[in-house]
């Protein structure tokens, strides 16, 4: 069994969907499970629906209509017959979204988010599955929420591996081409959960682990894993091979091609991960597997934008020691802020945080009761793996460096 994952860019319009067909025809699709993300920027559009629901209910229907119009445009380009059953299936999915928003009583943003945003993946897989059947590529559509079982931590759910293994083995016919969703799971009450943004890669790894797959291939609009994101850095180079350990390091620091949690289940069963181009599917791409380091060995650049740098110091010039640090980290955990960098001295403590769950304002209120707090919002965290002097200098040019931290293999800079 092979597992393929296609992201939003690979199914953003009718031509892109047809290109997915070309990829499958070029590389084969027997004994394959295909994981598909929401089409194009649909996740962002569904997030806008959730925002409207909480902040401007008059805009909810208009926000949903944008998503309907976008998908109807793709449908009309793919299916010449307006009476094709796929139109009814898509209409039912949108009615489910509207129905949920009408009867929902939960005030919890994260819960509502998961119940609404999930429809991006349900729509994309329904359309692609029906199109494949229409052109003669028989496939089975699977609701991944019946396969990947999780706890009820909305927007960042933790996988129940034992139950997931049981469901996957029972429900996936490995002799067929299977189409399913990324990013999604469900809790014990069968409410939808999500695995975190960009969690479709992780979904592919979970399913590959449970199926003892021979490989996972992530199809991207880039030739493979590059040593830098070409949208942020010039002269990016293709990495031919990366060890699991090195890939986990790169993912931990925020490399955007590979989701941070994707690699652990693959490494446990030594399932190779391939990152290849859906534009040139026969090109070799990048293979992540057993081995040492990276080939070729060049500096790797990673940037995380829209970060928060906090500098904490004691009000009475006393040392910041274990008790203080333990209390600080508990607050980070309670307010769901992810720590990306730490630097401390005797009386101060600096930390770079990801505020994706919007926990910063209440966190600051609590910290200011016990510490002097300096907060820099909208900073960028740059990481260079396998750095050299030239690579560090290239980042420092014209930027204000707020924090610099160096290790044997890695340098990190927080800049404004």
DAGITA-V556763 format. One line per field, one symbol per residue. psi: psi as a letter, one per 20 degrees, with the letter a starting at -180 (. if undefined). burial: + if it has 9 or more other ideal C-beta (glycine too) atoms within 8 Angstrom, else -. A space follows every 50 residues. Layout:
psi=???
burial=???
This chain:
psi=pqpqppahhikhaghgghhgggghhgiqjqlppppprqpckhghhhhhgg gghhhmhhighhghhggggghhggghhhohoijphhghghggghhgghgg hhipipjoghggghhghhighhgghgggghgghhjjnprpppoihigopr aknqilqppnhghggggghhiooiirppprqriqaqahjkqprqjqqkjh gggggghgghilqhrppoprjribpriqoiiiqqlqqppgqpqgghhhgg ggijpihpphihhghghhjloqpporpihmiiqhbpppbqapbqpqnqqp ppporlrpppopqqhjjrqoaggghggghhggghjlppphqppqagjroq ppqokhjkjgghghgghihiqpppporkrpoppoqlqrghhghhhhpjqo ohpppqagipqpppq.
burial=+++++++++++++--+++++++++----+--+++++++++-++-++++++ +++------+--++-+++-++++++--++----+-++-++--++-+++-+ +--------+++++++++++++++++++++++++--+-+-+++++-++++ -++++++-++---++-++---+----+++++++++++---++++++--++ +++++++++++-+-++++++-+++++++++--+--+++++++++-+++++ +-+++-+++-+++++++---++++++++--+-+-+++++----+---+++ ++++--++++++++-----+---++-+++-++--+-+-+++-+---++++ +++++-+-++--++-++---+-+-++--+++++++++---++--+---+- +++-+----+++++++
